[in-house]
């Protein structure tokens, strides 16, 4: 990554973060749809709730086409994470945390990379052709990443 | 021999440990790479716990690798359940990672080597295949590879009747796991092989330096969103014996060679049972766990068969049930173990060997009965998930121990031939960061 690209990325990251905070994107997790996103170059265009759930529970490491997936998650206590798991498989956050603690400590699978906000998740998905993440629905993601699943309340 | 054994392990493990913990010190170089492919992961977890029991002549253990201080002053113990674990791993790419994990916990064997639970290289050439080489977690029971992580289960500690007498946490060798995903069902087949070693206390001033070059296991697990079923088989053959048994074995050999009808035959039988060396241990286990987000349950049934009764054996089981009520999870737990070995009795016939005959017989019988387990526990408790990183638990246990079944306790001399009931109250704070 050259200096110019790094500067552009850093500026974009800061701008997205500030924007999301200003419009309260992070805080309105109760009502908005949650969308699962992948990189624009990913040939996968749609996924089922079960396929996404398997990735986020460490039961699968690949997209439906068999290619490796890099799972990006939010912080353990993030409200959006709680909402995501409630909608995708009905698991309460304390069960998810217990589940992942067991997997991580037993060494069965590496835990997902975590990002502190949705802006960082989008940027990470933009930068990694194998990445998958989830954010709240927003016009900002149109054309930037591919939505593979929409989770309604 | 022992030095060479641990030296060879250290030669392999030390670079791994160094690699995992030292790479972050490279700073910008390593971090820059992490953006592209590599990724560091760190994890700290632990338990701060205290327990209090109402027995004045018994001291409880979490597992038999511990040796309680002289019957626990005031019957309180801070060290039994308290522990702290640190895990560092580096993921090179989607196909390879390294991991090290150390756990500081109360155990008799305080050599640095014993606090290192894992240090291995994990290679997964395909998404379904994992091959690990190094020090890997012993994995045959449902909770084998995460029993130090109190945050992962509702109760204060894994049921002592089931896990308390299998203190093998890791093996030096490797394992291979294959995962098969079929719609909502995930199958995992795993095999392990290697060697292990651990010092056990035997009474007040003796120990058994257990070592085995032949420990292996196979397991099959089936997982869905709510169910987890695991069956396993493991086998182990120790290559060492306990020095404190040597005089008894010599005495039994002499009596066996004397050719005294009735006595020599019994002595030969006892000699076959009074050993750890080259004894074959076979573990068979079936576990079942359920968690639908509200209700959770877990049960395991296992049996350990050994070719000599000095090596602990028995049939053990437990069942636990809990219900999440918001951040609180009240639970109950029932567990028990019955030794497969018969209770040995002395007879007067050894008096024909002179005064030392009955003394030898009594000592041998006492030694064989000392490793028997025969007890059951009922527990009630509640877990409170205070936040995403901390869980607080309170648990009350009532344990009934039967005569000559005190293998999971330190006790006064005269206690072992009586039944006893011990009540214990425990409180823990489990955390993970």
Interface residues (C-beta under 8 A of the other chain):
Chain A: X1 X50 X53 X54 X59 X60 X61 X62 X66 X68 X70 X76 X77 X89 X90 X91 X92 X93 X94 X95 X97 X98 X101 X102 X104 X105 X106 X107 X110 X111 X113 X127 X130
Chain B: X35 X39 X41 X43 X45 X85 X87 X89 X91 X94 X97 X99 X101 X118 X120 X122 X124 X127 X132 X136 X137 X139 X145 X146 X148 X149 X151 X152 X153 X181 X183 X184 X186 X223 X225 X291 X293 X324 X327 X385 X387 X388 X389 X432
